């Protein structure tokens, strides 16, 4: 027979267990909603308050990704937690949305409610988060599910920008339940997406392929060559396209990143700890000369020596040349206020009449263009109100690379770097960045990313009436991403996928 105090503890334990079970129910999705071969049970299902699909890169964060996968599957249903290394998100979402459409046609209101409330959790590095954002963007749904990002990489710029932190998370049940609570209470925000087009003449000596050194066939951030039948293809040219959410950079910062990724590819066993990774990154910065005094650095690395930058400040404007200070060795085109582990190179300009620059917003159709002369210059970011050299805020940017004193430079998109050959004759390599669209993301209250549509920000009133939908945007910039093969069956009417 239980003693009174034992009985109380037992009752309290049972109550806590029941409360925890009810909490987890609010995230669970019945199997028949996600898998067409499953049948709905005879009993009525409780409608979850916050149904989630979880995509985890089990290779991210050393052992953390694999541990996180186990914990989520313990707390939720196996069929709503996916390892992106086993099944690509585009295939998973293709299957799920086709099934949802079938259920809606059959009058299943429960499935319709699930779709309306659906949220996605993406756990991995910035590449994994960007991959999910791109796949959801390619779905072109009337109400795309917003995405929460778990910081499981080295930089974690995307999670940090929206309040999810930049340190690798705990993987135990308590930590995961805490994160789920944040997801449930998170707000939706829209962020801009950007299309990147690269074009160069086919060299006489053979093919020229600026492909990222990492084998990332699904990553949004490795360029993909367009097919011969693609409308972007031009005879006599190699044409590549891609997209990004956070930043495009080129110059010495990308060179350090390239060295880091190359080293990690050769010795993956040495890169299983976030702190060690960041320390290695800093050491490589020294060996690459990024911390050398600017006077002793090779002037051939100055971007003005081998590139011209053109910008369109606002939709409808004409191209104009951006005059670069000669000492600039790195340029960052930034969409979010988080770069290289959480720094904000643009800062927050004071609103004065003579100041042409404004605070950054993640949904205003503009990129902030910042320059750096060296890593020592970059250290100003550690100071209060520190920032790089503000060069421009632009709606469209074009880089024209020509023959210079060096035969290659380095580029990086959302953390994925590559070594880019430069012309050896009078030809030009062209990189053009243009606004593509927007996608929904989940953010915690008080995150550093700001929306121009917030009534508390004066810029929202200043730009009232600007057509952010870009109805006149060229058709060639309508789609990008990893899901080039993503296609709903012909019998499914995509206009009904609301």
Secondary structure by P-SEA (a helix, b strand, c coil): cccaaaaaaaaaaaaaaaaaaaaaaacccccccccccccccccccccccccbbbbbccccccaaaaaaaaaaaaacccccccccccccaaaaaaaaaaaaaaaaaaccaaaaaaaabbbbbbbccaaaaaaaaaaaaaacccccbbbbbccccccaaaaaaaccccccccccaaaaaaaaaaaaabbbbbbbbbbbbbbbccccccccccccccccccccccbbbbcccccccccccccccccccccccccaaaaaaaaaaaaaaacccccccaaaaaaaaaaaaaaaccccccccccccccccccbbbbbbccccccbbbbbbcccccccccccccccccccccccccccccccccccccccccbbbbbbbcccccccccccccccccccccccbbbbbbccccccccccccccbbbbbbcccccbbbbbbbbbcbbbbbbbccccccccccccccaaaaaaccccccccccccccccccccccccccccccccccc
